Amino acid sequence: ASSLDLLGNVHESAGALEGADRAFAAALAIRERLLPDSLVVARNLNNAAAVARGRGDLDRAAAAMRRALAIAERLAPGSLFAASALNNLGILALQRGNPALAADLYRRSLALKQDLAPDSLAVAASLSSLANVELAAGDLEQAGVHLEAAHAITRRLAPDSMEASRVL
């Protein structure tokens, strides 16, 4: 299953999403048989969801991410993996035209990241994502607060990084 994951990553990096989809699906089938509802299955579901989203299959991506989140919340509640799954569901909600749900998911993800990795680049990315939803909703004051906080973290931790350019 690990070699299939690596193959999926290679295909995904090369933009060959159909090949990535097949490799991740095969790895998932093996892991579900050997380690049903485990964190390794949740991570595999996360990979499959990313490819499905890239292919425009938002329903399949959302179903995989919801299942990954359910596993994470049961086996590792309050973890960075759960925070990541919430963030990914927020991205999907925004792509599906539901900014209110996206903002809620981003806030939940941000709260976990702030507890587990305060003042980290992960927190800065979540603040930025939340600010983008707030900007779209016209809440300029709150968006400004979140962008300033994201900028301060990024400037302190990685001033010359690509992450800094995204936040700015």
N, C-alpha and C positions, 0 to 999 in steps of 0.2 A: 504494500500500500504506500510505503514511503517513496518508492521509486516512481509510482504513479503520480504522487503529489508533486515530486520534482519535475516530472514530465509535464504536468499541468501548468506548473509555474513557468517552465520554458515556453510552452505554447502561448500562455497568456502574455508573457513579456514580448513575444514576437508578434502579438496581435492575432494569433491563430485561435480565436475564441472557440471555434467548434472542436478543435483538438483538445483544448484545455477543458472544455465541458466534458468530453468523453473520458479523459484521464481522471478528472476529479470525481466523476460519477462512478468509475470503476473502483477508485480508492475508497469512496464512501460505501459502496456495496460490501467490500471486504471488511471494513471497520465496523459497519453495522452488524455484520454477522458475528464478528469476534468480540467487539466491545460496544454492544448496543447502549445508546444514550449516555455515552461517556464524553468527557471534554475533548478527546481526540476526534470524536464524531462531530461535536459542535464546531471545532476548528475546520473540519472538512466541509461542513455545511456552509461556513463562512466563505470558504474559497469558492464553492459552487455558486453561492449567492452573488459574489462579485462578478463571476463570469456571466451568470444569467442577466445581471443588471447591465453589463457591458453589451450583451446581445439584445438588449431591449425587452427582455422577458421579466418585467417588473413583478408580475404576480408570482412567478416561480422564485424570484429572488426574495420577495417578502416572506413567502412561506418558509424558505430555508432559513432566513435570518430569524424569524419568529421561533422556529424550532431550536436553533442554536441558542437564542436567548433563554428559552425555557430550560434547556439543559444547564446553561451557565448559572441561571438563578437558582436552580435546584442543587447543583453540585459545588458551585463557587460563587455564592451570592456576594454582592459587593466587590467583585473582582474587576481588574482592568479588562478582562475578556468580556465580562458583562457590560462594562462601560463602552467597549468597542462595538458590541452588538447593538446596543441602544443607539449609538452614533450612526451606525450603518442603516438601521431602521429609520432614523431621522432623515438621512440622505434619500432613502426610498420614498418616504412620506412627502418630502419636498418635490421629488421628481414626479410624484403622482398628483401633485397639486393640492396637498394638504399642509399648508404652512403651520397651522395651529398644532397639529399633531407633531410635525417636525420640531417645532420649538419645545414642546413638552419632552420629547425624546432627547433632544440636545441638552435640556436642563438636567434631566435625570442622569445622562452620561457625564455631564460636567460635575455634578455633585459627587459622583463616585470618584472621578479623577482628582477632584480637589481633596477628597479624603485620603486617597491612596498615594497620590503623587502631586502634592501641592506645588505650585509655581514651576510646573514642568511644561515642556513643549506640547505634551498631550492636552494639558489644560488650556494653553494658548490656542491650540487648534479648535478645541470645543468652544471657547469664547468667540473665536472668529466665525465659526459656523452659526452660532446663535445670533451673533450680530448681523450676519447676512439676512437671516429670516426677519429680524427686527427692522432692518433697513427696508426690506421689501414691504413690510407692514406699515411703514411710515413712523415707527417709533425711533426717531433719530436720537433722542436723548439716551435711551437705554443702549442702543447700538453703539453710540459713542463711548459710553462707559465700558462696554465689553471690548471694543476695539482698542481702547487705551490700555486696558489691563493686558490684553493679548500682546500688544506691542511692547509693553514694559517687560513682560516675561521673555519674549523672543529677543529683544534687544540685549537683555542681561545674559541669556544662556547661549544664544547663537546669532550674534549680530551680523555675521557675513554669510548666513545660510540661505538656502532657497526658501525655507520656512519663514525667515524674516521678510523676504520679498513678497510672499503670499499674504502675510498679515498686514504689511504696509500697503 
